[in-house]
Amino acid sequence: MPVRVHRVPTQFGSIQSGSIPNDFISQSPAFCGDRWSVVSRTHLYKEKTMLGFGRFLVSSSNLRIASQKLLSFSQSHMNSTIREDPKLDDFLDYMDRLRNYEKLGVPKGAGTDSDDGFDLGRMRRLLQRLGNPHSRFTAIHVAGTKGKGSTTAFLSNILREEGYLVGCYTSPHLLSIRERISLGRNGDPVSADEIRNLFYDVKGILDLSIELEGGTLTHFEVFTSLAFVLFSQAGVDVAIIEAGLGGARDATNVLCSSGLAAAVITSIGEEHLSALGGSLESIATAKSGIIKHGRPVVIGGPLQPNIMQIIRNKASSLSSPVVPSCDAGAKSLTKCFGREEEVPYQYCEIHICHQGDIPLFLDLPDVKLRMLGKHQLQNAITATSTALCLRNQGWRILDKSIHTGLEKTYLPGRGQYLTKMEAIRFGLAVVSLLVDGAHTEASAKGLIDIIKMEDPNGSLAFVVSMASDKDHIAFAKQLLTGRRPDVVMLTATSIAGGRSRMTSASALKDAWFIAAKNLGIRTLDFGSIDHPGKVVQLPAAYPEEQINDDQVVLMACSHAHIGDSMRVADELLRARAGEKPRLIVVTGSLHIVSAVLSAIQS
């Protein structure tokens, strides 16, 4: 059923605060952020089948009074952020003075094994001054475009379940830098005291190294070295190390074959193209740089045949056994989805029967994964294949430990449904909220798979923020090929605490228009909210024009808190689809996910 949009009569004034007479203002606003001057109201027409979707009104004094409670909620609860433990102040101030490529973006060719690549020599020299801590523990090295963090989490929990003392190093973090290092049998983040004490212990060495290296040591290099020291001091049985960028020239690629239990390459995709050589083949070459002589390499996937061959050729040159975990020898099935006390899961089967370089066998007929989607099932298989490789080397790893470890694994921000209480924190009591850090075409495809769990007859909105170095159009196209959204709200979020890699909401909206046009999908530009308290830019009125059900409404929401963007998206959904079940998906980067989770905890 099409929706008619009616022009606001010109006698009611322009679209800015205070310009519309009081008798034309709704007394009960549907949403209101901090000092925003725009409200959407739903009006029912004949037999409640028509919605006045285009009637956006502007607040005046009576509207502000009516919305006082919501304004207070937004200001006191939603605009604060999580602060690191004050014990880390000196350490974080020190680290902030180092070059941080997560904030700045990675230089062209920096991840390639070439003259343009990062200098591993300075990392080795730093570690030598620290006593070569990386030589004192057994490691598993994980690289890949997508799936590194999830595969690392699955494998860590499998080994902890067997009783091993596990160290884990990952990046980036969501709420606290401590998340990047976990220690012990429970997988808890390293404590603020441990980081602070280590920092004071080695600060003299760090100062000297920074001076000798001409100030070129980076944030990632220093933090990686501290993680290695902590693992060495804790006497971990194994450390699972996630590469930061690529593999060959990543700061983590200082591990020697003698201390490497296995290398893992989860996937190869077109991300960080400029930094990794400009092609899928060059990315595969960079990531295969973590393979070490005589040590097995577990390959996730699925990969294109030519990409798989690049990795196989590298392994062959180093006499390294290859274990593919995405071929005919690894079979899996998702039997159903379910929820237990608001916790969603997928009920799966995993069957592994490899007869290649390393024979592997396992049957897990009933696995309840909290990590959702086909891509997470593949990550679970990759982690399981790695565990079986370790078993082949003599490690004690029971089938039961694999089963329990997989089921215990959960990562915030990866296909995470917020609870009802968490949704209420945003003033969204009757809506499903899903947050996912997808930011590539491949991860968008995985997100589509998760969305299929929801009621297909419900309404859907995306709230999207992305870094500037991502392929915005490819990401949008992939999401648009899945279940068609009713509303897409584009917003902007800082990247690693900085603005240099931010993408404006208007630029993202342009990318979604292009993606939709390429797919033949009709859109409606519903304008933008530029800033709280400033003029609201809305499209020209559409006199008696029909908004059809197949149109996707696009709106930009710049410089607003993530909670406000979510509430605007929900109001647009209600205006568009009435009281059908509503799903809001927040995605585009782990940084926008971090903003959501910070708002909940603050």
N, C-alpha and C positions, 0 to 999 in steps of 0.2 A: 504494500500500500504506500503510494508516494506521500510525501509530506509537503504541505504548502508553506512557503515562507512569505510573510507579509511585511511590506515596508513599514518602518516606524514613521508615522506622519511627521512631516518637517516641522510643524508647529511645536513639536515636543522638544526641539532643540538638537544640538549636536551630541555626538557620542563622547562626552567627557564629564567629569565629576561635577555634579551640581547643576547641570544644564536642563534637566527634565523636571517638570513640575512634580510636587510631592504626590498629587492625587493619581499619578501614573506609575507610582513605584510600588512594587510588591512589599508587603509587610513582613514576609517570612522568607528571607533569602535562602536559595538552595545551596550556595556555597559562598564563602568569602575568605580570601587569604588576608595576609597582613596589609591592610589599607587598600585592597583592590577595589576598583570602582566598576566592576562588571558582574552581572548576575544573569543566569539563565533560568527561566521558569518554564515549566511544562503546562500547556493549556489543552484541555480536552474539548473537542468539537463534537459534531454529530456522532452519537452512539459511541463516543470515546475512541474513535478510530483515527482521528487526525491530531497531529501534534504541532503546536506553534513553535517549531524548532528554532526559527531564526530570531525570536524575540529576545534580544539581549538588551537589558536595561542598565541604567547607571545609578549608583547609589547617591543618596542625599542624606540629610541628617537623620530622618526617621529610619532609613535602611541601616545606617551605622549603629543606631541604638538596638535595632532588632538583631543585629549580627554580633553584638558585643561579646557574647560567650564564645563564639567561634573564633573571633579575632584574638581573644585572650588565650584560647587553646593554641592557636597557631604561634603566637609570640612566645609563650612560655614553654611549649613542649617541642615545637617542630623546628625552631631556628637555632637550637643549640647543637653542638657536635661533641663526639666523644673525645676526651682529652687523655693523652698518654699519662701514665703514672709519673708524678712529679719527680720520682727518683731518677727518671731517665732524662731530665731536663738538660744536664750537662752533656750527656752522650748525644742526644738528638741535636742540640745546638752545634756540636762538633761535626756530626754527620751532614747537617744542612749546609755546611760550608764546602762540602765536596761536590763534584760534578755528578748530577743525578740524571741519567738518561731516561728514566721513567717520566720525569717531568719535562725534559727538554726535547725528547725524541732522539732516536739513534742515528748517527751519521751514515751516509751512504757507504756501503761496502764494509761497515764496521764488523759484521759477523762473518765475513768471508775469510778463508785461509789465503790471504794475499797481503800486499803491502798496505792496503787500506784497512785491514782488520785490526781489532783490538790487540794490544801488545801483551801476550801471555807472559812475557819475560818479567814485567814488573810485578805480576801476581806471584810468580814463582819466587822472586826476590823478597817480596813481603813475607811470604810463607816461610822462607828460609830464616829470616830474622826472627820469626815467631817460633822457630824450632821444628818446622815441617810437620805440623800437626796432622795433615792429611795422609801422612804415611803410617799413622798409628791405628787406623781402623779400616775395616772392610767396607766397601761402598758398592752401591748400585746406582748407576748414573742414568737419569731419565731425560730424554729430549723429545721434541715433537711440537708441531704447530698447535694442536689442540689435544686435550686429554692428559697432559702431564700431571696436573695437580690431582685429578681424580684417580689416575692410575697409581700415583705415589701414595695417596690416602688408602686405597684398597690394599696395596702391598704392605704398607706400614701396619695396618690392622691385622692382616694375616700373620705377620711375623710376631707382633705383640701377643696375639692370641696363643701362639706357640710358646711364649715365655721369653722371647728374645728382648734384650734391651736395645731399643731402636732410637736412632736420631733421625730427624727428618728436616730437610731444608727446602723451602718452596718460596715462590714469589708470584704476584705481589700479595699484599695483605689487605684485609677488608677494614678492620677496626684498629688494630694495634700492630706495630712492627714486630712485636714478640711472637705473633702468629707464624712468622717465617721460620722459626726454629722450634721444633718440639723435641722433647727428651723423655726418656723413661718408658715404662711399661704401660702407661695410661695415655700417652700421646699429648700431654698437656703442653701449652706454650711455655717457653723458657720464662723464668720469673724476671721481674724488673731488677731484683737484687743481683741475680746471676749476671745479667748484662752489665749493670753498673759496676759491679766488682771487677769483672773481667776488663772492662774499659779502663778503669783506673790502673789496673795491673799492667796493661800493655800500652797505655797512652804514650809513654816515652818512645816505644818502638814505632808506633804509628806516626808520631811527630817526625821522627828521624826518617822514616820511609817516605813520607810526603815530601820532606825537604830534598832527599836524595833523588826522588823521581820527578823533581821539578813541578810538584803540585798536580801531577797528572793522575794520581790514584783516584778512583771513582768510588762513589757511594756503594755500589754493588760489590766492588772488589774488597773493600774494607769489611763490609758486613759479612760477606762470604767467608773471609779469613777468620772472623770472630766465630762464626758457626763451626768451622773446622776445629778451632781451639776448644770450644765447648764440647764437641763430640769426643775429642781426644781426652780431655780432662775427665769426662764422665765415663770413659771406658766402654762406649757403646759396642754391642756385638756387631751391629751393622748400621751404616748411615745411608739413607736414601736421599740422593742429591738431585734436585731438579735444576736443569740448565735454565739460565735466564733468557738468552737469545741465541738461536742457532745451535751451535755445539762446538765446532772446531776452535773458534776463538772466544768462546764464552769463558768467563773467569772460573767457572767450576771445572773446566776441562784440564785440570792439572793432576787428575787422578791417574796413577800408574797401573799398568796391567796386573802387576803383582798384587795389588790391593783391590782389584775390581772383580766383584762376583759376577756381574752381568751388566750389559748396556741395554737400554730399552728405548726404542723409537716409536712413539705412539701414533703419529700421523704426520703427513706432509701436506701442507696447504699454502695458499698464496697470502701469507701475512708477513709483514716486515720485508716486502719484496726488495725495496731499495737497499736496505741494510744487508740483505742476504744474497745479493747478486743479480736480482731482477727476473728470475725465472723459477719455475717449479723444480727444474733440474739442479739449479745452483743451490736452492734451499735444501734439497735432498743431500747434496754433496756436503753442505755445511753441517747438517745434523748428523750425518754419518761419521763426522769427525770424532764423535765420542767412542767409536768402536776401538777396542784395544786388542793387541796381539794375543790370539789364542783364547780370548774370553768370549762367551756366547753373547749374541745380540738377539733380543726379542723384538719382533716387528709387529706393531698394531695394524691399523688400517681402517677400511680398505684403501689400498694404494693402486695407482695406475701401474700397468706392467713395466713401463720404462722406468718409473720411479723406484719400484721394487728392485729392478735390475741394478740400478745405481748403488743401492745399499748392499745388495748381494755381492757386487763386484768389489766394493770396499772391504766387506767381510772376508771375501776369498783372498784378497791381497794380504790380509793379516792372519790368515788361517783361523778365522773365528767362526764357530758354528752358528748357523742361522735358525731361529725358531719363529716361523710365521704364526701369528695367532688370529689371522683372518683368512683362512683358507679352508679347504674341504675337511681338514683334520680338526677344526674347531666348529662345533655346531651349537647353536643356542636358540632359545625360543622364549618369547614373552607370552605367558598363558593368559594373564589377566591383570587388571589394575585393581587396587583396593585402598581403603583407608582404615586405620585403627587409631581412634582417639585423635583425629585431625592429622595424623601422620600418613601421607600417601606412600604407596609402595608399588612395585611391579613384581609379579610372581613369575619366576623364570626357571628355565632348565639350562644347564651348561654341560656339554659333553666334549671332551678333548681326547683325541687319538692321533698323535703325531708319530710318523714313522721316519722322519727325516734325520737331520744331523744329530739330534738328541731325541730319543723316543720319550714321549710324554703321554700319560693316560690318566683320565679322571672322569668320573660321572657324578654330577650334582643335580639330581632330578627336581629338587624343590629348594629354590633360593628366593628369599624375599628381599629384594633390593630397595633401599630407601633412595638410592640415586636413580633418577628417572630418565627414561628414554633409551632408544636403541644404542645411541652413542655411549651411554654409561654402561650398558650391558657389554659392549665391546671393550670398554676400559676395564671392566671386571675380568673379562677373559684374558686380556693382555697381562694384568696383574697376576692372575692365576697361572698363566703360562710361565711367568717369571718365577713364581714360587716353586713350580714344578722343576724348573731348571736348577734352582738351588737344591731341591731334594735330590736331583740327579747327581749333584756334587757332594752329597753326603749330609746335607742339612736335615735335621729332624723337622718335618712339616707334615702333620697329619691332615687327612681330608677334612676332618672335623674343624680344624683350625682355619682352613681355607673357607669353609662354609660359614663359620661364625664370623670370621674377619670381614668377609664380603657383606654380610647382613648388618654388621655394626657400623659400616662406613657411611658417613654423612658429612657433606661439606656445605656450609652456608653459602647462599648466593648462586648455587648451581641447581636449577630446577626447584627452588625452595618456595613452597606455599607458606604464606604467613598464617598464623593462627587467628582465630576470631578476635582474641584479645589484642593481638598485634595490629590487626586491621582497625580496631576501634581507636587505637592510638592516632590514626590518621582521620578519624571521624568517618570511617567507612565500615559500617556495621554489617551491611547486607550486600557484600560483594566478595568474590574470590580474588586474592592478590597473589600473583606469582612473580618472583624476582629471579632473574637469570642473567649471568654475566656474558652471554653470547655477544660476540662482536665481529664475527667473520661469517662468510657465506655458509661454510660448513657447520658452524655452531648454530646458526639460525635454522638450518635444517633440523638439527637436533631439538631445538626449541619447539619447532612445529610438531614434532613427534610427541612432546609432552603436552602441548595444548590439545591434542586429540583426545586426551583423557577427559576433557570437560564436555559438558552438554553441548552437542553441536547446534542445538536450537537457541542457545543463549547468545548474548551480545558480547563483543570483544573489543577492547581498546589496548593499544600499545602506548606506553610512555617511553620515549627513546632519547638517549644521550650518548654521543660517541666521541672518541678521540679523532683528531684531525687526520691522522695517518692511516685510517681504516678505509675500506672500500664501502662508502655509504650506499651507493646505488645498488651494488651487488647484494648487500645485506638487506636492503629494503625489498628488492625483487624476490629474494628467497622467502622472506616473511609473507609477502603478498601472494605467493604461489600456494601457501597453505590455506588455512581457514581465513576467509576474508574478514578483516577488521571493520568495524563500524566507524571507529574513531582512531586517529593516530595523533598523539600529542608529542610534539618535538620540544626538547628543552636542552639546557646546557649545564654541565657539571664539571667542576675542576678535575684535572687529571693529576693524580699523585700529589695533590695539594697545590698545584700550579695551574696557570692559565695558558701557557704557551702551546699546549696541545689540545686545547678546547676547540670544539666546533660550535658555531653559533646555531641557535634554534632555527633561524631563517635559512641558513645554508643546508641544514638537515631537511627542512621542509622542501626546499628545491630539489634535493636528491630524491625524496619520496615522490614528488610530482613526476620526475623523469622516469623513475622506476615504474610507476603506475601507467604512465603513457606508453612505455615500451611493452607493457603487458596488456594494453588495451583496457585498462581498468579506469572507470570514471571517478573523478575526485571532485571535492568541493573545498575551496580555500575558505576556511572560516576565520582567517585573519590571525592576529597575534595579540598577546598581552605582553607589552614591552617591559614594564616595570611597575611594581606596586606604587600606586598613587599618581601615575602618569597617564597620559592619554592612551586609551585603548584603541588600537587599530583594528577595525572590523571591516569586512568586505562591503562593497557597495550593496545597497538593498536589492533584493531580488523580488520585484513586484509580481506576485502570483506565480512565481516560478516553482516548479515541483522539484523536490529533492527525492530522488528515487532510492529504493532500497539497495540498489547495487552500487551506489556512490560511497566512496570512502571520504569521511570528513577529516581534513588536515588542519591543525592549528599549532601555532608556535607559542611557547610560553617561556620567555626569556627572563633571566635574572630572578627567577622565583624559586622558592624552596620546593624540594621534591614533593613534599606532602601537598602543597597547593596544586602542583601539576596533576597529581593523582586525583585530587578532589574535583578539579575541573573536568578531567577525563570522565569521571564517574557521572557528573551532572550531564555531560553531553550524551553519555550512553543512555541515561534515564530519559532524556528528552527525545532521543532517537528511537529507543526500543521499549520504552515503558518499563514495566516491572519484570521483564524476562530475566533469567539468571545472568549476572554480569561477571565478566572476568577482565581484570586489568593486569597486563603484563608489563613489568618494568625491566628494560633490557638495553643493550647497546654497549655496555662495558661493566667491568667489575667496580668501577668507580661510582656509577650511579647506584649500583647495588649497595655499595658501602654507604652512600648517602641515606638510603632507605633504612638500613640496619642501624646506622648511627642515630637516626631520628627516633627509632623505636627505643633504643637504650638510653638516650639522653634524658 
